[in-house]
Amino acid sequence: MSQIKERELACANCGTEFSRPVHQLVDMENEADSEALWQLQNGTFNRVSCPKCGTAGFIPAEVALHIPAEELVLVYVPNVQLMDEQQLGQSIGPIMEEFIVSIPEERQADYMLQPIITDEISTLQAAARGEIVADDLGAEGDDYDDEFDDDDQPPVLTEEEHQAILARRELIQNLFQAADSLERISMMRNYIMLIDELFLELLAALAEQAETVQPDLVPILQKIINEAEVILASSQG
Ligand SMILES: [Zn+2]
């Protein structure tokens, strides 16, 4: 059974709202998913064009890839490094539940409950093309505890770290609304306790994501990064 969900989208360029069906699960054994698999292999998966202005972009939506031959379930979760365990569960729980239910009971296996998470869609693309196998991802063996010790697993954030990230993300949102560089610098000076290495890391992650999702945001993000670096340097000096 294919898992397809209608997603509401808004064009990053002109703001036009539209909806598109998005695949949440690509099962390499399922004939119905063969077109989605092919799109994953050739890099056109979940790519959309705005019906009004034609601006193309990638939909950063969770998707699971099931590779029975490798006994591997690989799940793309955008921004997983910014999630705590609960948020990750909410993000992929419904997809994984529907997946397990779709497998006949006699064929259900432990590895299906131990998905490997990645925040890079390119990892799924490479796995779909057979360029990455389960061993590359540290998925060998049945030892559940080992899985959690693996570097590929997302870090679990403490409540304190989670709050720290939320506060900085809110500031970044506000900086986008600022009229110019002067206003942004003044805002950052007002929240100087939030301007630190973590703040720069979040900006860098956003900039990397924007390159594929919203390229028009990259210049402004780069300016904010430069301004934050200057402020951080002067506050430390
Ligand atoms: Zn548009």
Residues whose N, C-alpha, C, O or C-beta is under 5 A from the ligand:
A	BS01	ZN	C11 N13 C14 G15 T16 C50 K52 C53 G54 T55
